[in-house]
Amino acid sequence: MADSLRRHGLEVTVLTGPSARKDEPGFLRALHREADKGDVAAIIPIFFPEVLAAHRNEFPGIQIPVDDPEKILLLDNKSSACALAARLGIPQPRFYSTPDEISDYPVVFKRPMGQGGDSVYFPGNRRSLENLLKTESAPIIQEYIEGENVCVDALRCPDGEFYAAAYRVLEPRGKGVSTLRASSDEPELCALCKKILDRIDYKGVCGFDFRRSADGKNFFLEANPRFSGGLETTLASGLDLPWLLLSRYRSE
């Protein structure tokens, strides 16, 4: 992201420090120290944008191109994102309520909140699933679909203007952050992403994960309201999301 913005002549500082979720006061202090130096025109969060969204009023005169924290969390929470997709009629893998409903393994076990694959598991038998159930009070349990993941990186501007690019995940095939990707022309999936963001009038960047079965059917998996780990692939495809975010987005 930083290199993309620098190519447009912007001076960029990559600020590392306390985690916004684990140490919110420390995270905000670090931002204030940087902002107090002056000449800061914009702050773009990479992770946990809802934290900065909730404190945007503490940074007057600085552009913070993220939406309200309620909308961010609605998309980030896998349970509420799946519920939104269901209301829109977007296909998803079958949901299970209890192990008694499951005849085929593996299945997919998800914690409602998490990033980078740290909340997704693929228990291969009932005992493994039951052990995971002891660790989460409100999990998502879904059918495992043989196939590949297809992702969409999207930006919806405050005026409704929409940009998106898609890529197929080549590696890894299972759990973990994608390490090998290939750009893909996916107008149908991009249209589904726009439908989701339009429904809640979301403004900002959001990544989407879909599962494509062996027979070519697409299933919604989750939304990630931030820049995705596949951003370099999106940039390589010609869609400069960081620059578009700053140049087209206007904080309300």
Summary of the structure (lengths in Angstrom):
residues: 252
radius of gyration: 18.8
end to end distance: 23.5
largest distance: 60.7
contacts: 728
relative contact order: 0.15
helix: 33%
strand: 22%
